[in-house]
């Protein structure tokens, strides 16, 4: 049986997850760039570089929000458990 969802359609929360991954990656790069001068005992970067490192947390929160949005959309689309039991679905409740 074919799935009714098209392969090119974006599910709920996909954009937030992608944006969160990009922001997290930028924060990870900023963190690595900020730590290198500390390890090499050179002049540290200005404060704004340390603030850019906090983008990792922001990206993680964006991605987590996208996952929660996706879960909520999936729960809205799922049929109620009682309807599955009335049809005699042997896999309901597992």
C-alpha angles and dihedrals in degrees: 000000000000121000114247092221115092116232094232096050118103117231122223111286097017094114092051091049092050093046090048091051092051094047091046091051091050089050091049091052090048089051093052092047090049096049097048096073090049091054093045093047093237130132109302121237122258122274095264090067090059089049090052088056088066089069087087090070093044091051091049091052091048092051092046089051089052091051091050090048090051092049091049091050091050092051091051091052097045116096116244115268092239090060090054092050092049091054090054095246105175092204096054114119096022 
